[in-house]
Amino acid sequence: MSDYIDDVQVESLLLQLHQLRDELSEEVESLQSAAQPVLLDQQAFGRVSRGEALQQQDMAKANLNQCQERIRQIEEALLKIDSEDYGYCDACGNQISLPRLSARPESPLCLSCQSKKEDASPS
């Protein structure tokens, strides 16, 4: 394990990862029903209501995708803990700071590489 993060801190982050995965899994369950196709029954809904329902469905789908991506990252972080590769940036290989891991324990990138990735992404 990295000298940057001691075993006690890794255990704390491990608990945080498990708790976060459980919370996100519950959120995924609730979002899956909200992301179901909207029935366009003109008898039941007016145009504004249908539009609002479609917009809510789109937001639920986006939130669902974000939750599923974070769960995937959590699973990868848990595997890294098992293989003692946790705490290192996937892009540059440098150690990820403890404050960053405390805020986002599933983070695969150090703050510098995450900033570069966001700057390169179209808005």
NORVEN-V936497 format. One record per backbone hydrogen bond with DSSP energy under -0.5 kcal/mol. CO is the residue of the C=O (numbers start at 1). NH is the residue of the N-H. Records with the same first field share a line. If there is no record, write none. Layout:
CO=NH  NH
This chain:
6=10
7=11
8=12
9=13
10=14
11=15
12=16
13=17
14=18
15=19
16=20
17=21
18=22
19=23
20=24
21=25
22=26
23=27
24=28
25=29
26=30
27=31
28=32
29=33
30=34
31=35
33=36
39=41
40=42
41=44  45
46=50
47=51
48=52
49=53
50=54
51=55
52=56
53=57
54=58
55=59
56=60
57=61
58=62
59=63
60=64
61=65
62=66
63=67
64=68
65=69
66=70
67=71
68=72
69=73
70=74
71=75
72=76
73=77
74=78
75=79
76=80
77=81
78=82
79=83
80=85  86
81=84
85=88
87=96
89=93
94=89
97=101
98=102
99=103
100=104
104=107
108=90
110=114
111=115
112=116
113=117
114=118
115=119
116=120
117=121
